[in-house]
Amino acid sequence: MNALPQDKLITALDHARLLGMITRPGSAAGLSRDAIDATQDILDSAPIITLEDVTPDIVTMRSRMRLLNANGDEMIVTLCYPADANLAQGQVSVLSPLGLSLIGSRQGQRITWTAPNQTEHAATIEEIVYQPEAAGDTTA
C-alpha cells in the first residue's frame, strides 16, 4: 500500500501534468488500470498547493532523494516522467508503485509500495537531495 493520499501535498503543476497523463488517450493507453486508479486517488484526495507554498521537504516531480530501507540499504532515486524512467540509473517513473508512493510525500516520511511481483517494500525518505522548486528550477 502506498502512502495515504491525505498524507501528500501535490503542486498545481504536478497535479495538472499527472491528470493529463492518465486522461489523455495517447498517454493513458499504455498504463495499467492499477496505475491510473492509484494516480486518480492521489489527485482526488491530496491537497493542491501553489509553487509559492512548496517547502523543500516535499517530493515533487524531478526531485532526487535518498531512501533508507529497514535493512539499512540506501537508494538514491529521481522521480521522473514515465518516458524517462530507468531504474538502473535511479530514474523512477512517477506512475510506478514506488513513484506513486513518493510523489507529494515528505522528507522523514515512511513510504510503502507493492512491486509488480507483489513484494511489499518500505523505506524512509531520509533526505531530499534536490527539489526543483527549492532550487528555483520551475521551468520543466
Secondary structure, 3 states (H helix, E strand, C coil): CCCCHHHCCEEHHHHHHHHHHHHCHHHHCCCCHHHHHHHHHHHHHCCEECHHHCCCCECCCCCEEEEECCCCCEEEEEEECHHHCEHHHCEEECCCHHHHHHCCCECCCEEEEECCCCCEEEEEEEEEEECCCCCCCCCC
